[in-house]
Amino acid sequence: MEPMQHIPRRGFLRAFSASSVLGFPALLAAPKSTDVRIKEVKFGYEDYLYRTPIKFGGTPVDRVTLLNVDCVVETASGRSAKGFGSMPLGNIWAFPSKDMPYEVTLNAMKGLSERVAKITADYNETRHPVDINVTLEPLYLSAAEEESRRQKLKAPIPKLATLVVASPFDAAIHDAFGKLHRRSAYDIYGSDLMTHDLSHYLGPEFKGEYLQQYVLKKPKSRMPLYHLVGALDPITESDIQKRLNDNLPETLPEWIEYSGLTHIKIKLNGDDLSWDVNRVLAVDRATTETQRKRGVKTWYYSADFNERCPNVTYLLDFLRQVKEKAPAAFGRIQYIEQPTARDLKAHRSNVMHKASKLRPVVIDESLTDLENLLLAREMGYTGAALKACKGQAQALLMAAAAQKYKMFLCVQDLTCPGASLIHSAGIAAHVPGVAAIEANSRQYCPAANDAWEKRFPGIFDVRDGTVHTELINGLGLGAVPA
């Protein structure tokens, strides 16, 4: 692990004058006595190799870089607390490119990390964590443009990648704020601590409502685990060329037996209809046989195309063929994830109305703000995938909007290990309507979980098919003690 870089708060930045000079949007309401300002920011990286590769959007990945952030916040009266946030940079997913190799996009996100750290440390206003995030996001996006020019990138750092970089900073602030007030970070969104109601962030139809109305103060006790079957993963013994022999399962039946699985997420290619259909059928055959032996009669699938379907016709053909060839498998599909291109504005013809009548169709890569959530609804999407890697503030605001609009909700984790998995699982456990938790690091990067397993055994080592979310009961985000 690289040493944390220290970003001191700039003493010359003074409240309103700093806002004017640096372009921070001014908030009209006076700060509450409970609000905080940033006192100190530190960040560093950890690198891990995957136990086995995973395929994102057609590109195999065998490693991960974690961005870790420590942040100290203080109130106007001088009370202070320290918070921690962590997130995989996930550049293959957040900054996909056919023209730039892995190291180029990773270094772009690292360069942006330095800028985000400085912007965050320089912010001198005293506010609630949600308001800090909402205020700083435009500056983070401007910093991404500047870093893209500095590195002379062939394509600019996208908004999604910017959100990923900013997310551990946002997490650390929320974590510190919760610890400062001796509360869970999911119990800080009522009118007692927030200056603004939801209309300030989501529009007039939310007037008089506060974010806490859409967030559970205490986590659900247990939630089903969604286990990933990646496009490169062996399903049965015959798919294995050479065993890893590392004391962890390797085939799907082995994982089902080991973890007691009832929810399986299937990665699909989106550019080979026959392969995609046969992949689902193969997963269903292996699962059905294993569950029969276990005496389990009910289980579920989700289908993730990682936006690679050329159009909705491909998706409809996929669903039709699965239903014709294996009606029971079709019946087990709980939802479809991001089937077509993430840029909804550029692909307005990719409407999902027909497909969403068959199964919920959720946006994932497309969900970067309220505008895209509303556009997705207009285009026929009926669900939203929440992700900690887009920021605690944004994830919960989008969760509130999606609940208001009665959309299907799921939470996915970008193969988050360690504190980032606690964060992701925490969101899932505190948002009403989320039915299951994704936790891929136990499959692909267990080494990054070693330091966490003893404290959270039912989260990092699942044996009964459920994630024991009652363990996320500490102050702040619940990962690191106060």
Secondary structure in CASP SS format (residue, H / E / C, confidence):
PFRMAT SS
TARGET T0000
AUTHOR 0000-0000-0000
METHOD secondary structure of the structure
MODEL  1
M C 1.00
E C 1.00
P C 1.00
M C 1.00
Q E 1.00
H E 1.00
I E 1.00
P E 1.00
R C 1.00
R C 1.00
G C 1.00
F C 1.00
L C 1.00
R C 1.00
A H 1.00
F H 1.00
S H 1.00
A H 1.00
S H 1.00
S H 1.00
V H 1.00
L H 1.00
G C 1.00
F C 1.00
P C 1.00
A C 1.00
L C 1.00
L C 1.00
A C 1.00
A C 1.00
P C 1.00
K C 1.00
S C 1.00
T C 1.00
D C 1.00
V E 1.00
R E 1.00
I E 1.00
K E 1.00
E E 1.00
V E 1.00
K E 1.00
F E 1.00
G E 1.00
Y E 1.00
E E 1.00
D E 1.00
Y E 1.00
L E 1.00
Y E 1.00
R E 1.00
T E 1.00
P E 1.00
I E 1.00
K E 1.00
F E 1.00
G C 1.00
G C 1.00
T E 1.00
P E 1.00
V E 1.00
D E 1.00
R E 1.00
V E 1.00
T E 1.00
L E 1.00
L E 1.00
N E 1.00
V E 1.00
D E 1.00
C E 1.00
V E 1.00
V E 1.00
E E 1.00
T C 1.00
A C 1.00
S C 1.00
G C 1.00
R C 1.00
S E 1.00
A E 1.00
K E 1.00
G E 1.00
F E 1.00
G E 1.00
S E 1.00
M E 1.00
P E 1.00
L C 1.00
G C 1.00
N H 1.00
I H 1.00
W H 1.00
A H 1.00
F C 1.00
P C 1.00
S C 1.00
K C 1.00
D C 1.00
M C 1.00
P C 1.00
Y H 1.00
E H 1.00
V H 1.00
T H 1.00
L H 1.00
N H 1.00
A H 1.00
M H 1.00
K H 1.00
G H 1.00
L H 1.00
S H 1.00
E H 1.00
R H 1.00
V H 1.00
A H 1.00
K H 1.00
I H 1.00
T H 1.00
A H 1.00
D H 1.00
Y C 1.00
N C 1.00
E C 1.00
T C 1.00
R E 1.00
H C 1.00
P H 1.00
V H 1.00
D H 1.00
I H 1.00
N H 1.00
V H 1.00
T H 1.00
L H 1.00
E H 1.00
P H 1.00
L H 1.00
Y H 1.00
L H 1.00
S H 1.00
A H 1.00
A H 1.00
E H 1.00
E H 1.00
E H 1.00
S H 1.00
R H 1.00
R H 1.00
Q C 1.00
K C 1.00
L C 1.00
K C 1.00
A C 1.00
P C 1.00
I C 1.00
P C 1.00
K H 1.00
L H 1.00
A H 1.00
T H 1.00
L H 1.00
V H 1.00
V H 1.00
A H 1.00
S H 1.00
P H 1.00
F H 1.00
D H 1.00
A H 1.00
A H 1.00
I H 1.00
H H 1.00
D H 1.00
A H 1.00
F H 1.00
G H 1.00
K H 1.00
L H 1.00
H C 1.00
R C 1.00
R C 1.00
S E 1.00
A C 1.00
Y C 1.00
D C 1.00
I C 1.00
Y C 1.00
G C 1.00
S C 1.00
D C 1.00
L C 1.00
M C 1.00
T C 1.00
H C 1.00
D C 1.00
L C 1.00
S H 1.00
H H 1.00
Y H 1.00
L H 1.00
G C 1.00
P H 1.00
E H 1.00
F H 1.00
K C 1.00
G C 1.00
E C 1.00
Y C 1.00
L H 1.00
Q H 1.00
Q H 1.00
Y H 1.00
V C 1.00
L C 1.00
K C 1.00
K C 1.00
P C 1.00
K C 1.00
S C 1.00
R C 1.00
M E 1.00
P E 1.00
L E 1.00
Y E 1.00
H E 1.00
L E 1.00
V E 1.00
G C 1.00
A C 1.00
L C 1.00
D C 1.00
P C 1.00
I C 1.00
T C 1.00
E H 1.00
S H 1.00
D H 1.00
I C 1.00
Q C 1.00
K C 1.00
R C 1.00
L C 1.00
N C 1.00
D C 1.00
N C 1.00
L C 1.00
P C 1.00
E C 1.00
T C 1.00
L H 1.00
P H 1.00
E H 1.00
W H 1.00
I H 1.00
E H 1.00
Y H 1.00
S H 1.00
G C 1.00
L C 1.00
T C 1.00
H E 1.00
I E 1.00
K E 1.00
I E 1.00
K E 1.00
L C 1.00
N C 1.00
G C 1.00
D C 1.00
D C 1.00
L H 1.00
S H 1.00
W H 1.00
D H 1.00
V H 1.00
N H 1.00
R H 1.00
V H 1.00
L H 1.00
A H 1.00
V H 1.00
D H 1.00
R H 1.00
A H 1.00
T H 1.00
T H 1.00
E H 1.00
T H 1.00
Q H 1.00
R H 1.00
K H 1.00
R H 1.00
G C 1.00
V C 1.00
K C 1.00
T C 1.00
W C 1.00
Y E 1.00
Y E 1.00
S E 1.00
A E 1.00
D E 1.00
F C 1.00
N C 1.00
E C 1.00
R C 1.00
C C 1.00
P C 1.00
N C 1.00
V H 1.00
T H 1.00
Y H 1.00
L H 1.00
L H 1.00
D H 1.00
F H 1.00
L H 1.00
R H 1.00
Q H 1.00
V H 1.00
K H 1.00
E H 1.00
K H 1.00
A C 1.00
P H 1.00
A H 1.00
A H 1.00
F H 1.00
G H 1.00
R H 1.00
I E 1.00
Q E 1.00
Y E 1.00
I E 1.00
E E 1.00
Q C 1.00
P C 1.00
T C 1.00
A C 1.00
R C 1.00
D C 1.00
L C 1.00
K H 1.00
A H 1.00
H H 1.00
R C 1.00
S C 1.00
N C 1.00
V C 1.00
M C 1.00
H H 1.00
K H 1.00
A H 1.00
S H 1.00
K C 1.00
L C 1.00
R C 1.00
P C 1.00
V E 1.00
V E 1.00
I E 1.00
D C 1.00
E C 1.00
S C 1.00
L C 1.00
T C 1.00
D C 1.00
L H 1.00
E H 1.00
N H 1.00
L H 1.00
L H 1.00
L H 1.00
A H 1.00
R H 1.00
E H 1.00
M C 1.00
G C 1.00
Y C 1.00
T C 1.00
G E 1.00
A E 1.00
A E 1.00
L E 1.00
K C 1.00
A H 1.00
C H 1.00
K H 1.00
G C 1.00
Q H 1.00
A H 1.00
Q H 1.00
A H 1.00
L H 1.00
L H 1.00
M H 1.00
A H 1.00
A H 1.00
A H 1.00
A H 1.00
Q H 1.00
K H 1.00
Y C 1.00
K C 1.00
M C 1.00
F E 1.00
L E 1.00
C E 1.00
V E 1.00
Q C 1.00
D C 1.00
L C 1.00
T C 1.00
C C 1.00
P C 1.00
G H 1.00
A H 1.00
S H 1.00
L H 1.00
I H 1.00
H H 1.00
S H 1.00
A H 1.00
G H 1.00
I H 1.00
A H 1.00
A H 1.00
H H 1.00
V C 1.00
P C 1.00
G C 1.00
V C 1.00
A C 1.00
A C 1.00
I E 1.00
E E 1.00
A C 1.00
N C 1.00
S H 1.00
R H 1.00
Q H 1.00
Y H 1.00
C C 1.00
P H 1.00
A H 1.00
A H 1.00
N H 1.00
D C 1.00
A C 1.00
W C 1.00
E C 1.00
K C 1.00
R C 1.00
F C 1.00
P H 1.00
G H 1.00
I H 1.00
F H 1.00
D C 1.00
V C 1.00
R C 1.00
D C 1.00
G C 1.00
T E 1.00
V E 1.00
H C 1.00
T H 1.00
E H 1.00
L H 1.00
I C 1.00
N C 1.00
G C 1.00
L C 1.00
G E 1.00
L C 1.00
G C 1.00
A C 1.00
V C 1.00
P C 1.00
A C 1.00
END
